[in-house]
Amino acid sequence: MKQLRAQILERTALLYPDQAASEHDRPAFVRAASGLCWWQNQLFIAQDDNHFLGVWTPDPSGSLARGQLESWMLAPGAEGRRRFEHELGNRLHKSDFEACTVVPTAAGERLLVLGSGSLPRRELALLLDPQTREPAAQVLVPALFDAFRNALNLSAEETNLEGVSVFGSTLWLYQRGPQPAAVAFELEPVLQLIAGQHANLLPSSVERLDLGTINGVPYGLSDVTSWGERRLFLAVAEDTSNPVDDGEILGTLVGVLDGDIVHSARLLDERGEPARVKAEGLVLALVDTPRDASALELLIALDADDPTIPAELCRVSLTGL
Protein backbone atom coordinates (compact mmCIF):
# COMPACT_ATOMS: atom_id res chain seq x y z
CA MET A 1 0.00 0.00 0.00
CA LYS A 2 1.34 3.42 -0.98
CA GLN A 3 1.23 6.49 1.25
CA LEU A 4 -2.40 7.38 1.86
CA ARG A 5 -3.84 10.83 1.27
CA ALA A 6 -7.31 11.85 2.49
CA GLN A 7 -8.81 15.21 1.53
CA ILE A 8 -12.22 16.82 1.81
CA LEU A 9 -13.53 17.70 -1.66
CA GLU A 10 -16.97 19.04 -0.84
CA ARG A 11 -19.22 19.55 2.16
CA THR A 12 -22.79 20.54 2.92
CA ALA A 13 -24.72 21.41 6.07
CA LEU A 14 -27.42 18.86 6.94
CA LEU A 15 -30.48 21.13 7.17
CA TYR A 16 -34.02 19.77 7.20
CA PRO A 17 -36.07 21.47 4.46
CA ASP A 18 -39.09 21.75 6.81
CA GLN A 19 -36.90 23.36 9.51
CA ALA A 20 -37.56 22.59 13.19
CA ALA A 21 -40.47 20.48 14.43
CA SER A 22 -40.92 21.78 17.96
CA GLU A 23 -44.02 19.66 18.55
CA HIS A 24 -41.81 16.56 18.19
CA ASP A 25 -38.74 18.07 19.92
CA ARG A 26 -36.76 18.02 16.69
CA PRO A 27 -34.05 20.57 15.82
CA ALA A 28 -33.97 22.28 12.42
CA PHE A 29 -30.96 20.24 11.32
CA VAL A 30 -28.98 17.09 11.92
CA ARG A 31 -26.61 17.72 14.81
CA ALA A 32 -24.11 15.58 16.69
CA ALA A 33 -23.93 13.20 13.72
CA SER A 34 -22.27 10.06 15.02
CA GLY A 35 -22.77 7.15 12.62
CA LEU A 36 -23.58 6.49 8.96
CA CYS A 37 -24.83 3.46 7.05
CA TRP A 38 -26.42 2.77 3.69
CA TRP A 39 -29.65 0.88 3.17
CA GLN A 40 -30.50 0.55 -0.50
CA ASN A 41 -30.05 4.07 -1.90
CA GLN A 42 -30.52 6.00 1.34
CA LEU A 43 -27.99 7.08 3.91
CA PHE A 44 -29.08 6.82 7.55
CA ILE A 45 -27.46 9.21 10.03
CA ALA A 46 -27.41 8.44 13.75
CA GLN A 47 -27.22 11.40 16.15
CA ASP A 48 -25.93 11.14 19.70
CA ASP A 49 -28.01 13.90 21.33
CA ASN A 50 -31.49 13.48 19.85
CA HIS A 51 -33.92 10.72 19.00
CA PHE A 52 -34.09 11.20 15.24
CA LEU A 53 -32.27 9.57 12.38
CA GLY A 54 -31.38 11.70 9.41
CA VAL A 55 -32.29 10.04 6.10
CA TRP A 56 -30.36 11.44 3.12
CA THR A 57 -31.04 10.52 -0.49
CA PRO A 58 -28.25 11.43 -2.91
CA ASP A 59 -28.96 13.45 -6.02
CA PRO A 60 -28.15 11.81 -9.40
CA SER A 61 -25.84 14.76 -10.14
CA GLY A 62 -23.55 13.69 -7.31
CA SER A 63 -23.76 17.12 -5.65
CA LEU A 64 -24.02 16.80 -1.88
CA ALA A 65 -25.96 20.05 -1.60
CA ARG A 66 -28.68 18.71 -3.92
CA GLY A 67 -29.29 15.58 -1.86
CA GLN A 68 -32.64 15.34 -0.09
CA LEU A 69 -32.74 15.18 3.71
CA GLU A 70 -35.63 14.02 5.86
CA SER A 71 -35.95 12.76 9.43
CA TRP A 72 -37.09 9.51 11.00
CA MET A 73 -38.58 10.12 14.43
CA LEU A 74 -37.62 7.53 17.04
CA ALA A 75 -39.35 6.70 20.31
CA PRO A 76 -38.70 9.33 23.02
CA GLY A 77 -35.96 8.90 25.58
CA ALA A 78 -35.57 10.02 29.19
CA GLU A 79 -38.45 12.12 30.57
CA GLY A 80 -40.26 11.82 27.24
CA ARG A 81 -37.75 14.06 25.45
CA ARG A 82 -36.17 13.56 22.05
CA ARG A 83 -33.62 16.37 22.38
CA PHE A 84 -30.83 16.56 24.95
CA GLU A 85 -28.47 19.47 25.58
CA HIS A 86 -26.82 21.52 28.29
CA GLU A 87 -29.28 24.38 27.92
CA LEU A 88 -32.19 22.03 28.68
CA GLY A 89 -30.42 20.64 31.73
CA ASN A 90 -30.66 17.08 30.39
CA ARG A 91 -27.41 16.56 28.46
CA LEU A 92 -26.33 13.58 30.57
CA HIS A 93 -29.71 11.93 29.97
CA LYS A 94 -29.05 11.46 26.26
CA SER A 95 -29.01 7.95 24.84
CA ASP A 96 -25.72 8.69 23.03
CA PHE A 97 -26.42 6.71 19.87
CA GLU A 98 -22.94 6.37 18.38
CA ALA A 99 -22.92 3.53 15.87
CA CYS A 100 -25.18 2.06 13.20
CA THR A 101 -25.09 -0.67 10.57
CA VAL A 102 -27.44 -2.89 8.60
CA VAL A 103 -27.74 -6.48 9.86
CA PRO A 104 -29.42 -9.54 8.33
CA THR A 105 -32.24 -11.06 10.40
CA ALA A 106 -34.84 -13.76 9.84
CA ALA A 107 -37.39 -11.00 9.16
CA GLY A 108 -35.15 -9.21 6.64
CA GLU A 109 -32.54 -6.49 6.87
CA ARG A 110 -32.72 -4.27 9.92
CA LEU A 111 -30.91 -1.15 11.02
CA LEU A 112 -28.95 -1.70 14.24
CA VAL A 113 -28.21 1.44 16.28
CA LEU A 114 -26.11 1.22 19.45
CA GLY A 115 -25.44 3.57 22.34
CA SER A 116 -21.91 4.27 23.55
CA GLY A 117 -22.22 2.41 26.86
CA SER A 118 -20.38 5.30 28.57
CA LEU A 119 -23.13 5.39 31.22
CA PRO A 120 -25.58 2.64 32.23
CA ARG A 121 -28.48 4.41 30.49
CA ARG A 122 -26.42 4.36 27.28
CA GLU A 123 -26.11 0.55 27.12
CA LEU A 124 -28.79 0.64 24.44
CA ALA A 125 -29.72 -1.01 21.17
CA LEU A 126 -32.35 -0.22 18.56
CA LEU A 127 -33.33 -2.71 15.87
CA LEU A 128 -35.29 -0.79 13.25
CA ASP A 129 -37.09 -1.67 10.04
CA PRO A 130 -35.94 0.83 7.39
CA GLN A 131 -38.85 -0.19 5.17
CA THR A 132 -41.65 0.77 7.59
CA ARG A 133 -39.67 3.26 9.72
CA GLU A 134 -41.60 2.38 12.84
CA PRO A 135 -40.13 4.03 15.99
CA ALA A 136 -39.11 0.82 17.80
CA ALA A 137 -38.45 1.21 21.52
CA GLN A 138 -34.87 1.24 22.72
CA VAL A 139 -33.68 -1.86 24.55
CA LEU A 140 -31.18 -1.96 27.40
CA VAL A 141 -28.58 -4.66 26.67
CA PRO A 142 -26.12 -4.53 29.59
CA ALA A 143 -25.04 -8.12 28.87
CA LEU A 144 -23.70 -7.04 25.48
CA PHE A 145 -21.72 -4.18 26.97
CA ASP A 146 -20.48 -6.36 29.83
CA ALA A 147 -19.17 -8.89 27.31
CA PHE A 148 -17.55 -6.06 25.33
CA ARG A 149 -15.93 -4.62 28.47
CA ASN A 150 -14.76 -8.00 29.73
CA ALA A 151 -13.11 -8.82 26.41
CA LEU A 152 -11.06 -5.63 26.67
CA ASN A 153 -10.62 -5.51 30.47
CA LEU A 154 -12.35 -2.12 30.53
CA SER A 155 -13.95 -0.43 33.50
CA ALA A 156 -17.46 0.99 33.15
CA GLU A 157 -15.96 4.50 33.12
CA GLU A 158 -13.66 3.65 30.19
CA THR A 159 -16.33 2.16 27.95
CA ASN A 160 -16.98 4.16 24.78
CA LEU A 161 -18.34 2.17 21.86
CA GLU A 162 -18.11 4.25 18.69
CA GLY A 163 -18.45 1.91 15.73
CA VAL A 164 -20.06 -1.30 14.51
CA SER A 165 -19.64 -3.36 11.34
CA VAL A 166 -20.80 -6.72 9.99
CA PHE A 167 -18.77 -9.44 8.26
CA GLY A 168 -21.06 -12.30 7.29
CA SER A 169 -22.42 -13.72 10.55
CA THR A 170 -19.99 -11.74 12.73
CA LEU A 171 -20.65 -8.40 14.41
CA TRP A 172 -17.64 -6.23 15.24
CA LEU A 173 -17.83 -3.59 17.97
CA TYR A 174 -15.21 -0.84 18.24
CA GLN A 175 -13.88 0.88 21.34
CA ARG A 176 -12.79 4.47 20.91
CA GLY A 177 -10.15 4.57 23.66
CA PRO A 178 -8.12 4.92 25.81
CA GLN A 179 -6.78 1.90 23.91
CA PRO A 180 -8.60 1.62 20.54
CA ALA A 181 -9.77 -1.93 19.99
CA ALA A 182 -12.24 -4.18 18.19
CA VAL A 183 -14.22 -7.15 19.51
CA ALA A 184 -16.09 -9.66 17.35
CA PHE A 185 -19.21 -11.60 18.40
CA GLU A 186 -21.44 -13.94 16.50
CA LEU A 187 -24.40 -11.87 15.33
CA GLU A 188 -27.21 -14.28 16.23
CA PRO A 189 -26.69 -14.23 20.05
CA VAL A 190 -26.57 -10.42 19.92
CA LEU A 191 -29.91 -10.35 18.11
CA GLN A 192 -31.31 -12.75 20.71
CA LEU A 193 -30.29 -10.39 23.51
CA ILE A 194 -31.96 -7.45 21.78
CA ALA A 195 -35.11 -9.56 21.42
CA GLY A 196 -35.12 -10.11 25.20
CA GLN A 197 -33.93 -13.70 25.06
CA HIS A 198 -31.08 -15.23 27.04
CA ALA A 199 -27.85 -15.68 25.10
CA ASN A 200 -24.22 -16.40 25.95
CA LEU A 201 -21.81 -13.96 24.38
CA LEU A 202 -18.23 -15.05 23.89
CA PRO A 203 -15.88 -12.97 21.74
CA SER A 204 -14.57 -14.74 18.65
CA SER A 205 -11.78 -12.22 18.12
CA VAL A 206 -10.16 -9.25 19.88
CA GLU A 207 -7.91 -6.71 18.19
CA ARG A 208 -5.99 -3.92 19.93
CA LEU A 209 -4.96 -1.09 17.65
CA ASP A 210 -2.16 1.46 17.85
CA LEU A 211 -3.36 4.59 16.02
CA GLY A 212 -0.65 6.90 17.37
CA THR A 213 -0.84 10.26 19.13
CA ILE A 214 -0.65 13.96 18.39
CA ASN A 215 0.79 16.35 20.97
CA GLY A 216 0.58 13.51 23.47
CA VAL A 217 -3.15 12.95 22.86
CA PRO A 218 -4.00 9.48 21.48
CA TYR A 219 -6.17 8.98 18.44
CA GLY A 220 -9.40 7.13 19.25
CA LEU A 221 -11.67 5.32 16.80
CA SER A 222 -14.79 7.29 15.87
CA ASP A 223 -16.26 5.02 13.16
CA VAL A 224 -15.51 1.93 11.08
CA THR A 225 -17.11 0.59 7.91
CA SER A 226 -16.58 -2.58 5.88
CA TRP A 227 -14.76 -2.61 2.52
CA GLY A 228 -14.46 -6.17 1.26
CA GLU A 229 -12.23 -8.07 3.65
CA ARG A 230 -10.77 -4.84 4.96
CA ARG A 231 -12.23 -2.05 7.06
CA LEU A 232 -12.05 1.71 6.71
CA PHE A 233 -11.83 3.79 9.86
CA LEU A 234 -11.98 7.30 11.25
CA ALA A 235 -10.03 8.34 14.32
CA VAL A 236 -10.00 11.61 16.25
CA ALA A 237 -7.52 12.96 18.78
CA GLU A 238 -9.77 14.73 21.30
CA ASP A 239 -8.16 16.29 24.34
CA THR A 240 -10.51 15.05 27.05
CA SER A 241 -9.98 12.96 30.17
CA ASN A 242 -13.16 10.86 29.96
CA PRO A 243 -15.69 9.49 27.44
CA VAL A 244 -18.51 11.79 28.59
CA ASP A 245 -17.04 15.29 28.22
CA ASP A 246 -16.02 16.91 24.93
CA GLY A 247 -12.56 18.36 24.33
CA GLU A 248 -10.41 20.19 21.78
CA ILE A 249 -9.92 18.32 18.49
CA LEU A 250 -6.21 18.12 17.62
CA GLY A 251 -6.39 15.97 14.50
CA THR A 252 -8.36 13.45 12.47
CA LEU A 253 -7.18 10.28 10.72
CA VAL A 254 -8.69 8.29 7.86
CA GLY A 255 -7.31 4.85 7.28
CA VAL A 256 -7.53 1.15 6.51
CA LEU A 257 -7.50 -1.77 8.94
CA ASP A 258 -6.04 -4.83 7.23
CA GLY A 259 -6.38 -7.36 10.04
CA ASP A 260 -4.58 -5.63 12.90
CA ILE A 261 -2.30 -3.69 10.50
CA VAL A 262 -3.10 0.03 10.40
CA HIS A 263 -2.56 2.35 7.43
CA SER A 264 -3.67 5.95 7.91
CA ALA A 265 -3.37 9.58 6.82
CA ARG A 266 -4.29 12.92 8.35
CA LEU A 267 -7.57 14.24 6.99
CA LEU A 268 -6.94 17.41 4.98
CA ASP A 269 -9.42 20.20 4.36
CA GLU A 270 -10.31 21.63 0.93
CA ARG A 271 -7.14 23.77 0.98
CA GLY A 272 -4.91 20.80 1.70
CA GLU A 273 -4.32 21.81 5.33
CA PRO A 274 -4.72 19.36 8.25
CA ALA A 275 -8.37 19.40 9.31
CA ARG A 276 -9.14 19.69 13.01
CA VAL A 277 -12.70 18.44 12.82
CA LYS A 278 -14.65 15.87 14.79
CA ALA A 279 -15.34 13.28 12.11
CA GLU A 280 -17.82 10.77 13.51
CA GLY A 281 -19.46 8.88 10.64
CA LEU A 282 -17.96 7.03 7.66
CA VAL A 283 -19.25 5.12 4.63
CA LEU A 284 -18.16 4.46 1.08
CA ALA A 285 -19.71 7.04 -1.24
CA LEU A 286 -20.54 4.22 -3.68
CA VAL A 287 -21.54 0.92 -2.12
CA ASP A 288 -20.43 -1.05 -5.20
CA THR A 289 -16.85 0.26 -5.06
CA PRO A 290 -14.46 -2.47 -6.29
CA ARG A 291 -12.51 -4.23 -3.54
CA ASP A 292 -9.22 -3.70 -5.39
CA ALA A 293 -9.69 0.03 -6.03
CA SER A 294 -6.59 2.21 -5.68
CA ALA A 295 -8.69 5.29 -4.82
CA LEU A 296 -11.94 5.67 -2.95
CA GLU A 297 -14.58 8.30 -2.45
CA LEU A 298 -15.96 8.39 1.07
CA LEU A 299 -18.76 10.21 2.84
CA ILE A 300 -17.86 11.50 6.29
CA ALA A 301 -20.11 13.24 8.81
CA LEU A 302 -18.73 16.04 10.98
CA ASP A 303 -20.03 16.81 14.48
CA ALA A 304 -19.51 20.43 15.58
CA ASP A 305 -20.03 19.55 19.28
CA ASP A 306 -22.40 22.53 19.40
CA PRO A 307 -26.22 22.12 19.43
CA THR A 308 -26.62 25.41 17.53
CA ILE A 309 -24.50 24.29 14.56
CA PRO A 310 -25.66 21.72 11.97
CA ALA A 311 -23.61 18.64 11.26
CA GLU A 312 -21.93 18.51 7.86
CA LEU A 313 -21.69 15.75 5.28
CA CYS A 314 -18.37 15.69 3.40
CA ARG A 315 -17.17 13.97 0.27
CA VAL A 316 -13.61 12.78 0.81
CA SER A 317 -11.01 11.41 -1.57
CA LEU A 318 -8.80 8.61 -0.24
CA THR A 319 -5.87 7.75 -2.52
CA GLY A 320 -2.70 5.66 -2.27
CA LEU A 321 -4.46 2.37 -1.54
C-alpha positions, 0 to 999 in steps of 0.5 A: 500500500502506498502512502495514503492521502485523504482530503475533503472535496466538498461539504454541505450542512445537513439542514431539514427542508421543513426546519424545526419540528418543535411539537416533536422536539426536533431541531432544524438540522442534523446535529451531533452526527455520530454514525452512517450506514447505507440501506439501499439508496438512502444514507441513515445518520445516527445522532448522539443527542437526539432521537431522530435519524437523518435520512439522506437521499443522494442526487443523481448529479452527485452534488451533496448540496442537492441531496434530499434530507428528511428525518425519521422520528424515534421513540422518546428517551428520558423524561419523554424528550427527544432532544438533549443538551446543556441548555435544557439541563438534560445533556447527561440523559441522552441515549448517546447513539454512536454507531449504526449498521445494517444487519441480516435477520430472519425477518429481513434487513434491519438497522442496528443502532447502538449507544456508547455504553459510557453510562448505564443508560447508554447501554442501548440497542435499537433494531429498526425496520428501514422499510416501515420506519416504525419508531421501535423502543430502545432496549437496554442490553447490559449483557452485550456491553459487559461482554464487550468490556470483559473482552477488553478488560475495561472499566465501566468508566472507560467504555466508549463504543463508537463503531459497529460493522458486519462481516457475514455472521460476525458483528464487530464492535469498536472501542474508541479509547483509551486503547482503541480496539475491536471485539467480534461476536457472533451476530445471532446471540446479539440479536437474541439479547436485543429480542429479550432472550437469554444468550451467551456472548463469547468474543470470537476475536479481539484486536488492539490497535495502535493509532498513534498520538498527536501532541501527546493525545491518542487517536481514538476510533470514531467510526468503522465501515466494511470494505471487502475483507478490509475495514475503513476507519476514522479516528479523532484525537480529542483532548478530554480525560473521559468518554462523557465530556467533549474536548479540543480536536487536535487531528483526524485520521482516515485509514484502513484496517487490514487485520490488525495492521493500520494504514492511515493519513491525516484528513486534509481540508479543501485547501490541503491543510490538516483538518481539526474536525470531529469526524464521527461517521464514515461510509463508502460514497458508492456501495459497489466500489471495487474491492481492489480500487486504488482510490476511494470516495468516502462520505464522512459526517462532521459533528460540531459539538455545538447544538446550535451548529448543523452537522456537515456531510463531506465527500472525501477522496482517499488515494494511495491504496 
